[in-house]
Amino acid sequence: MKIKQKNKHMILRCFTPLVALATFAIEIILALFVLVKYRKTTIGILSIGFLVSLALFQLAEFVICGTHVGAPIWSRIGFASTAFLPVIGLHYIYYINSITKTWLLKLLYILTILLAIGFFLPSDPYFGYACLGTYVQFTVTSVFHRVYLWHYIVIVGSSLFILLVYIFSKRKQHIRRLNVWMLVAYLLFLIPTYTLVVLQVITGKDVPSILCGFAILAALVVVGKILPIYYQKLGTVTRPSERP
């Protein structure tokens, strides 16, 4: 599959191959930091999974638009990695609020893995991508597109609802702070992306690329605010079974 190249004088010049590579480096550095400091805890492992998923997408964008080497397979790797972000976010929320419906999380992880595998099936000829000079546009017109779309809508929507419920319920102060910062993390990449959609600056096909570009802000919130608040209350980073 050939990569379509468009005029370099595009909007959203902040999303370029060089920026994608720099974002990848930042997210990997953050993941290594979390690995060193928080690796013995569930919330640390979830943070690493979140950061690595984002980093893989950024690396895929750099390969697709910057080197073109193995672009078809990297486009699928990058797109598949984004499928894990909603369920990791929901798992994060479950953990900090001590929600115990782990059967639902297990089911969602299984469905996510199946969805990610689906993007690699050779029988799916409808997976396309185009480097627009400033970001990557993905086209998925098979059944996996609808599954992927509802996967995001349902899980992210549920995550936001749970956060709002726990923010306004009578909870311990540090748990409320964690939920507020989680909500901030979500809004930091949802609001800018869908503002661009509403203004018709980008289309729905552009959303995965732009969404993951803004998600670096959520990554900074996770590492800079959520993890410190969590462990400031616990006073330790070495006990994997702790709950706030």
C-alpha positions as CSV (number, residue, x, y, z in Angstrom):
1,M,0.0,0.0,0.0
2,K,1.4,3.4,-1.0
3,I,1.4,6.2,1.4
4,K,-0.3,9.3,0.2
5,Q,1.6,12.5,0.6
6,K,-0.2,15.9,0.8
7,N,0.9,19.5,0.9
8,K,3.2,20.3,3.7
9,H,1.6,23.6,4.3
10,M,-1.1,21.9,6.3
11,I,-2.9,23.0,9.5
12,L,-1.8,21.4,12.8
13,R,1.9,21.8,12.0
14,C,2.6,20.7,15.6
15,F,1.8,17.1,14.5
16,T,4.9,16.3,12.5
17,P,7.2,13.2,12.2
18,L,9.8,15.0,14.3
19,V,7.2,15.9,17.0
20,A,6.0,12.3,16.9
21,L,9.5,11.0,17.5
22,A,10.1,13.5,20.3
23,T,6.7,12.6,21.9
24,F,7.7,8.9,21.6
25,A,11.0,9.7,23.4
26,I,9.2,11.6,26.2
27,E,6.7,8.8,26.8
28,I,9.4,6.1,26.8
29,I,11.4,8.2,29.3
30,L,8.3,8.6,31.5
31,A,7.6,4.9,31.3
32,L,11.2,4.1,32.3
33,F,10.8,6.5,35.3
34,V,7.6,4.8,36.4
35,L,9.3,1.4,35.9
36,V,12.1,2.3,38.2
37,K,10.0,4.0,40.9
38,Y,6.6,2.3,40.8
39,R,7.2,-1.1,39.1
40,K,6.2,-3.1,42.2
41,T,2.6,-1.8,42.2
42,T,-0.5,-2.3,40.2
43,I,-1.0,1.3,39.5
44,G,2.6,1.6,38.3
45,I,2.2,-1.3,35.9
46,L,-1.0,0.3,34.6
47,S,0.8,3.6,34.1
48,I,3.6,1.8,32.2
49,G,1.0,0.1,29.9
50,F,-0.7,3.4,29.2
51,L,2.6,5.2,28.4
52,V,3.9,2.3,26.2
53,S,0.7,2.1,24.3
54,L,0.9,5.9,23.5
55,A,4.6,5.6,22.7
56,L,4.0,2.8,20.2
57,F,1.5,4.9,18.3
58,Q,3.9,7.8,18.2
59,L,6.7,5.6,16.9
60,A,4.3,4.2,14.3
61,E,3.5,7.7,13.1
62,F,7.1,8.5,12.8
63,V,7.8,5.4,10.8
64,I,4.8,6.0,8.5
65,C,5.6,9.7,7.8
66,G,9.3,9.8,8.5
67,T,11.0,6.7,7.3
68,H,8.2,4.7,5.4
69,V,10.1,1.5,6.4
70,G,7.6,-1.2,7.1
71,A,4.8,1.4,7.2
72,P,1.9,-1.1,6.5
73,I,2.7,-3.2,9.5
74,W,3.6,-0.3,11.7
75,S,0.3,1.4,10.9
76,R,-1.5,-1.7,12.2
77,I,0.8,-1.8,15.3
78,G,0.1,1.8,16.1
79,F,-3.6,1.6,15.6
80,A,-3.9,-1.7,17.6
81,S,-2.0,-0.1,20.5
82,T,-4.6,2.6,20.8
83,A,-7.3,-0.1,21.4
84,F,-5.8,-0.7,24.8
85,L,-6.0,2.9,26.1
86,P,-9.7,2.9,27.1
87,V,-9.6,-0.3,29.1
88,I,-6.3,0.7,30.8
89,G,-7.9,4.0,31.8
90,L,-11.0,2.2,33.1
91,H,-8.8,-0.2,35.0
92,Y,-7.0,2.8,36.5
93,I,-10.3,4.3,37.7
94,Y,-11.4,0.9,39.2
95,Y,-8.1,0.6,41.0
96,I,-7.9,4.0,42.7
97,N,-11.6,3.7,43.7
98,S,-11.3,0.1,44.9
99,I,-14.0,-1.1,42.6
100,T,-14.0,-4.9,42.7
101,K,-15.9,-5.9,39.5
102,T,-12.7,-7.5,38.0
103,W,-14.8,-9.9,35.8
104,L,-15.8,-6.9,33.7
105,L,-12.2,-5.8,33.3
106,K,-11.1,-9.3,32.3
107,L,-13.8,-9.4,29.7
108,L,-12.9,-6.0,28.3
109,Y,-9.2,-7.0,28.1
110,I,-10.1,-10.2,26.2
111,L,-12.3,-8.2,23.8
112,T,-9.6,-5.6,23.4
113,I,-7.0,-8.2,22.6
114,L,-9.3,-9.8,20.0
115,L,-9.9,-6.4,18.5
116,A,-6.2,-5.6,18.3
117,I,-5.6,-9.0,16.6
118,G,-8.3,-8.2,14.1
119,F,-6.3,-5.3,12.7
120,F,-3.6,-7.8,11.7
121,L,-5.9,-10.2,9.8
122,P,-4.8,-10.5,6.2
123,S,-8.4,-11.0,5.2
124,D,-9.2,-7.4,6.2
125,P,-8.4,-5.4,3.0
126,Y,-10.0,-2.2,4.4
127,F,-7.3,-0.9,6.6
128,G,-5.7,2.2,5.1
129,Y,-3.5,5.0,6.2
130,A,-2.3,8.3,4.7
131,C,0.5,10.5,5.8
132,L,-0.8,14.1,5.6
133,G,2.5,15.7,6.4
134,T,1.4,16.7,9.8
135,Y,-0.4,13.7,11.1
136,V,-1.6,10.2,10.0
137,Q,-5.1,9.6,8.8
138,F,-6.5,6.1,9.3
139,T,-9.3,4.5,7.3
140,V,-10.9,1.4,8.7
141,T,-14.1,0.5,6.9
142,S,-14.5,-3.1,8.0
143,V,-16.6,-4.4,10.9
144,F,-13.6,-3.6,13.1
145,H,-14.1,0.1,12.6
146,R,-17.6,-0.1,14.2
147,V,-16.3,-2.3,17.0
148,Y,-13.4,0.1,17.6
149,L,-15.6,3.1,17.5
150,W,-18.1,1.7,20.1
151,H,-15.2,0.3,22.1
152,Y,-14.0,3.9,22.6
153,I,-17.5,5.4,23.1
154,V,-18.7,2.9,25.7
155,I,-15.6,2.5,27.7
156,V,-14.5,6.2,27.7
157,G,-18.1,7.3,28.3
158,S,-18.4,4.9,31.3
159,S,-15.0,6.1,32.6
160,L,-16.1,9.7,32.6
161,F,-19.4,8.8,34.3
162,I,-17.7,6.8,37.0
163,L,-15.3,9.7,37.7
164,L,-18.1,12.2,38.0
165,V,-20.0,9.9,40.4
166,Y,-17.0,9.4,42.6
167,I,-16.0,13.1,42.5
168,F,-19.3,14.2,43.8
169,S,-19.9,11.4,46.3
170,K,-18.7,11.5,49.8
171,R,-15.2,10.0,49.5
172,K,-11.9,10.5,51.2
173,Q,-10.2,13.8,50.2
174,H,-7.2,12.2,48.5
175,I,-9.4,9.8,46.5
176,R,-11.5,12.7,45.3
177,R,-8.3,14.5,44.3
178,L,-7.2,11.5,42.3
179,N,-10.5,11.3,40.5
180,V,-10.4,15.0,39.7
181,W,-6.9,14.7,38.2
182,M,-8.1,11.6,36.3
183,L,-10.9,13.7,34.8
184,V,-8.5,16.4,34.0
185,A,-6.3,13.9,32.2
186,Y,-9.2,12.7,30.1
187,L,-10.4,16.2,29.2
188,L,-6.9,17.4,28.2
189,F,-7.0,15.2,25.1
190,L,-10.7,14.9,24.5
191,I,-11.7,18.6,24.5
192,P,-8.9,19.8,22.1
193,T,-9.5,16.9,19.7
194,Y,-13.2,17.1,19.5
195,T,-13.1,20.9,19.3
196,L,-11.1,20.5,16.1
197,V,-13.8,18.0,14.9
198,V,-16.6,20.4,15.6
199,L,-14.8,23.3,13.9
200,Q,-14.2,20.9,10.9
201,V,-10.5,21.4,11.1
202,I,-10.1,17.6,11.2
203,T,-12.4,14.7,10.3
204,G,-13.3,11.5,12.1
205,K,-10.5,9.7,10.3
206,D,-8.0,12.0,11.8
207,V,-9.1,11.6,15.4
208,P,-6.9,8.6,16.5
209,S,-3.7,10.5,15.4
210,I,-4.7,13.9,16.9
211,L,-6.2,12.3,20.1
212,C,-2.9,10.4,20.8
213,G,-0.9,13.6,20.1
214,F,-2.8,15.5,22.8
215,A,-2.6,12.4,25.1
216,I,1.0,13.4,26.0
217,L,-0.7,16.0,28.3
218,A,-2.6,13.1,30.0
219,A,0.6,11.2,30.4
220,L,2.2,14.2,32.1
221,V,-0.7,14.4,34.5
222,V,-0.5,10.7,35.3
223,V,3.2,10.9,36.1
224,G,3.4,14.4,37.5
225,K,0.2,14.5,39.6
226,I,-1.7,11.2,40.0
227,L,1.1,8.9,41.0
228,P,2.7,11.4,43.5
229,I,-0.7,12.0,45.1
230,Y,-1.4,8.3,45.3
231,Y,1.9,7.5,47.0
232,Q,2.0,10.6,49.1
233,K,-1.0,9.2,50.9
234,L,0.4,5.7,51.1
235,G,3.9,6.8,52.1
236,T,5.5,3.9,50.1
237,V,6.1,2.7,46.6
238,T,7.0,-0.9,47.4
239,R,3.8,-2.7,48.4
240,P,1.9,-4.0,45.4
241,S,-1.4,-4.8,47.2
242,E,-2.0,-1.3,48.7
243,R,-5.2,0.5,48.2
244,P,-5.8,4.2,48.8
